[in-house]
C-alpha cells in the first residue's frame, strides 16, 4: 500500500488555551510513499483540498448562502485540480525579504514574527493564483 488516508476526530489533551489552538477538530492524516521529491506530497495534498472545495461548492450551495447571508464573504478562489502552487523554501525566503522581513536563509516561518509579511506576500500572489506554476516565477 503506497497511500493511506484517514479523516476523523482529534482531541488534544495538552494546554492549548490560546486563540490559535482548537482542542477538538476533525483532522485529515495521510501517509504516502515519496518516489522522487517531497513536492509529490504537496501535490497530493493540494489536489485533496481542491476536491474538498469543489465538492463543497457543488453540494453545499444552500449552506454557503446561509453563512454568506450572516457573514458575507468572497467565493474562494483556488487553482484547478493538478495545478498546485509550490513555492520552494528559498523562493519564499526571498519573497519575504523583498517585503522587508529581516530573516536568515534557513530561519523558520514562526507564526507571530512572519504573519504580517507572509499575509502581505500571499495577498500579492492572490491575483496570480490561477496562473500556471511555470509563469509565476519566470
C-alpha positions in Angstrom: 0.0 0.0 0.0 1.6 3.3 -1.1 -1.0 5.7 0.3 -3.2 5.6 3.5 -5.7 8.3 4.3 -7.8 8.9 7.4 -10.4 11.6 8.3 -11.5 11.5 11.9 -12.0 13.4 15.2 -8.9 14.7 17.0 -8.9 15.6 20.8 -6.0 17.5 22.2 -5.2 17.0 25.9 -2.3 19.4 26.1 -2.6 23.0 27.3 -3.9 24.8 24.2 -5.8 27.7 25.7 -4.8 30.2 23.0 -6.6 31.9 20.2 -4.6 29.7 17.7 -5.4 26.2 19.0 -8.5 24.0 18.9 -8.9 21.3 21.5 -11.3 19.4 19.3 -11.4 19.2 15.5 -11.8 16.8 12.5 -8.3 16.1 11.1 -7.1 14.5 7.9 -4.0 12.4 8.2 -2.2 10.6 5.4 0.9 8.6 4.8 2.4 8.1 1.4 5.4 6.8 -0.4 7.6 9.5 -1.9 9.1 8.3 -5.1 11.3 11.3 -6.1 10.6 14.5 -4.2 8.6 15.8 -1.3 6.7 18.1 -3.7 4.7 14.9 -4.5 3.1 15.2 -1.0 2.3 18.9 -1.7 0.6 18.0 -5.0 -1.5 15.2 -3.4 -2.5 17.5 -0.5 -3.3 20.3 -3.0 -5.5 18.0 -5.1 -7.2 16.7 -2.0 -8.1 20.2 -0.9 -9.3 21.2 -4.4 -11.5 18.1 -4.4 -13.0 19.2 -1.0 -13.5 22.8 -2.2 -15.1 21.6 -5.4 -17.5 19.3 -3.6 -18.4 21.9 -1.0 -19.3 24.3 -3.9 -21.2 21.6 -5.7 -23.2 20.1 -2.8 -23.4 22.8 -0.2 -24.7 25.9 -2.1 -27.6 26.3 0.3 -25.4 26.2 3.3 -22.8 28.6 1.8 -25.6 31.0 1.0 -26.9 30.9 4.6 -23.4 31.5 6.0 -22.9 34.3 3.5 -26.1 36.0 4.5 -24.9 36.3 8.1 -21.1 36.6 7.4 -20.6 38.0 3.9 -17.5 36.5 2.1 -16.0 36.4 -1.3 -16.1 33.0 -3.0 -12.9 31.0 -2.5 -10.5 31.2 -5.5 -8.1 28.4 -6.0 -6.1 26.7 -8.7 -7.7 23.8 -10.6 -7.0 20.1 -9.9 -3.4 19.2 -10.9 -2.1 22.7 -10.6 -1.0 23.0 -7.0 1.2 26.1 -6.4 4.5 25.0 -4.8 6.8 27.8 -3.7 10.3 26.4 -2.8 11.6 27.5 0.6 14.4 29.6 -0.8 11.9 31.4 -3.0 9.6 32.1 -0.1 12.5 33.5 2.0 13.5 35.7 -1.0 9.9 37.0 -1.3 9.6 37.7 2.5 13.0 39.6 2.4 11.9 41.7 -0.5 8.8 42.6 1.6 11.2 43.8 4.3 11.3 40.8 6.6 14.6 40.5 8.5 15.5 36.8 8.4 18.3 34.4 7.7 18.3 32.0 4.7 17.2 29.0 6.9 15.0 30.6 9.6 11.7 29.1 10.5 8.5 30.9 9.5 7.3 31.5 13.0 3.6 32.4 13.4 3.9 35.8 15.2 7.1 37.2 13.6 6.3 36.4 10.0 2.4 36.5 9.9 2.1 40.1 8.6 4.8 39.7 5.9 3.5 36.3 4.9 0.0 37.5 4.5 1.1 40.5 2.5 3.2 38.4 0.2 0.3 35.9 -0.2 -2.1 38.7 -1.0 0.2 39.8 -3.8 0.2 36.2 -5.1 -3.7 36.0 -4.8 -4.0 37.7 -8.2 -1.6 35.2 -9.6 -3.2 32.1 -8.1 -4.8 30.9 -11.3 -1.6 31.2 -13.4 0.3 28.0 -14.2 3.3 27.3 -11.9 5.9 28.0 -14.6 4.7 31.5 -15.3 4.6 32.7 -11.7 8.4 33.0 -11.2 9.7 33.0 -14.8 
